[in-house]
């Protein structure tokens, strides 16, 4: 005969499970899945794949989801609504980034022999200079939950608009003000920046794809929970 677990043991077991945040709750209070706020926003989480500057799935990314603070997701949904009038929308490459992912970047940058993705992501930058030039750092604003990396797409075809470089390209060609861009590429970058500014985001001068909510709710907190 199978013995049943005494009720007090069962309660203790549940309490033990709930003591582990990763089991009890996958997304903390104040954070949401961006696609649950606006399902029309396309997500392409490159750090969940090998198509990124490291060349492998990054620590802390357990699912291809774009997680952000509630305020960021709502502001992004507002901006998406503006873009839909022109048949355009967003594709998000990254949003909240766990601190373990940032630590993974640091370990990779310290291994100067690993240059498998150099041709695509940093052809004009020497890996030994990534820390010095600010491409890799021990902390990232993404870990505060209110920063997104994204581009514009044609909603009908799903094609990305030409921005001059790919996402996460290390080099001055990625600067929104880069003179190396064509007139159309600069116009596309300006359109992206304009709609983001209108909806409460601030840009980064070195990366056309990077925007942070100006009134971010956790400006001093760097989170570590996994994306899942």
NUTIMAR-514228 format. One record per residue (C-alpha): x, y, z. Coordinates in steps of 0.1 Angstrom, whole numbers, padded with zeros to 4 digits, always signed. Layout:
XYZ
...
This chain:
+0000+0000+0000
+0013+0034-0009
+0018+0057+0021
+0006+0092+0019
+0028+0121+0029
+0016+0136+0063
+0000+0169+0059
+0026+0188+0078
+0054+0173+0056
+0035+0183+0025
+0032+0219+0038
+0069+0220+0046
+0076+0207+0011
+0056+0236-0005
+0073+0261+0018
+0107+0248+0007
+0097+0252-0030
+0085+0287-0025
+0118+0296-0009
+0134+0294-0043
+0125+0325-0064
+0133+0307-0097
+0106+0281-0089
+0080+0303-0072
+0080+0331-0097
+0097+0334-0131
+0092+0371-0135
+0094+0395-0105
+0067+0420-0096
+0070+0450-0119
+0082+0431-0150
+0063+0417-0179
+0068+0398-0212
+0066+0426-0238
+0047+0404-0263
+0019+0399-0236
+0015+0437-0236
+0016+0439-0274
+0016+0406-0294
+0023+0425-0327
+0058+0434-0316
+0082+0409-0332
+0109+0394-0309
+0143+0380-0321
+0163+0373-0290
+0198+0368-0304
+0213+0360-0270
+0192+0329-0268
+0209+0317-0300
+0244+0315-0314
+0239+0345-0337
+0255+0371-0315
+0290+0385-0310
+0300+0356-0286
+0288+0329-0310
+0268+0308-0284
+0237+0310-0262
+0243+0335-0234
+0240+0327-0197
+0207+0337-0181
+0187+0334-0213
+0165+0303-0208
+0138+0314-0234
+0135+0336-0264
+0115+0362-0246
+0117+0400-0243
+0112+0409-0206
+0110+0445-0194
+0096+0467-0167
+0058+0473-0171
+0064+0509-0178
+0089+0501-0206
+0065+0476-0222
+0036+0500-0222
+0057+0528-0237
+0069+0505-0264
+0033+0494-0271
+0024+0531-0275
+0052+0536-0299
+0042+0505-0319
+0007+0520-0322
+0023+0551-0338
+0043+0531-0363
+0013+0510-0374
-0002+0540-0391
+0027+0537-0416
+0027+0500-0419
+0057+0497-0397
+0065+0480-0364
+0093+0469-0340
+0116+0439-0339
+0132+0436-0305
+0166+0419-0302
+0171+0423-0264
+0154+0439-0235
+0161+0430-0198
+0195+0414-0196
+0204+0393-0165
+0237+0401-0148
+0249+0365-0154
+0247+0374-0192
+0269+0404-0186
+0294+0382-0167
+0294+0358-0197
+0304+0388-0220
+0332+0397-0197
+0346+0361-0196
+0344+0360-0234
+0361+0393-0238
+0390+0382-0216
+0396+0352-0239
+0414+0369-0268
+0417+0336-0288
+0380+0334-0294
+0373+0355-0324
+0348+0332-0342
+0323+0361-0347
+0347+0389-0355
+0339+0391-0392
+0302+0398-0386
+0301+0417-0354
+0335+0436-0349
+0356+0434-0381
+0372+0468-0375
+0377+0465-0337
+0405+0446-0320
+0391+0423-0293
+0418+0434-0268
+0404+0469-0269
+0367+0460-0262
+0369+0470-0225
+0389+0502-0233
+0365+0513-0260
+0334+0506-0239
+0319+0478-0259
+0321+0454-0229
+0316+0464-0193
+0310+0447-0159
+0275+0462-0157
+0248+0470-0183
+0219+0493-0182
+0198+0465-0197
+0200+0447-0163
+0178+0475-0148
+0150+0463-0170
+0141+0495-0189
+0164+0493-0219
+0156+0478-0253
+0176+0470-0284
+0153+0471-0315
+0148+0480-0351
+0120+0488-0375
+0103+0463-0398
+0077+0464-0426
+0047+0448-0410
+0035+0433-0443
+0067+0416-0452
+0085+0413-0419
+0116+0428-0435
+0139+0449-0415
+0145+0485-0426
+0180+0492-0438
+0199+0508-0408
+0234+0506-0423
+0247+0480-0399
+0233+0450-0381
+0223+0450-0345
+0252+0448-0320
+0278+0458-0346
+0309+0471-0328
+0322+0502-0346
+0315+0539-0353
+0294+0529-0383
+0267+0520-0357
+0266+0556-0344
+0233+0572-0354
+0253+0602-0366
+0277+0582-0387
+0285+0599-0420
+0292+0565-0436
+0254+0558-0437
+0234+0566-0469
+0207+0592-0468
+0180+0564-0466
+0198+0547-0437
+0201+0580-0418
+0164+0586-0424
+0155+0552-0411
+0176+0557-0380
+0160+0591-0375
+0125+0577-0378
+0133+0550-0352
+0148+0576-0328
+0120+0601-0333
+0092+0576-0324
+0112+0564-0294
+0118+0600-0282
+0081+0608-0286
+0072+0579-0263
+0096+0586-0235
+0128+0569-0244
+0163+0583-0246
+0189+0571-0272
+0225+0562-0270
+0249+0581-0293
+0270+0550-0301
+0242+0525-0310
+0213+0533-0333
+0193+0503-0318
+0196+0511-0281
+0170+0531-0261
+0163+0535-0223
+0131+0547-0208
+0138+0582-0195
+0118+0577-0163
+0129+0542-0156
+0115+0527-0123
+0147+0510-0111
+0175+0534-0120
+0200+0520-0094
+0190+0483-0094
+0207+0456-0115
+0186+0424-0116
+0199+0388-0118
+0168+0367-0125
+0168+0346-0157
+0149+0353-0188
+0124+0324-0190
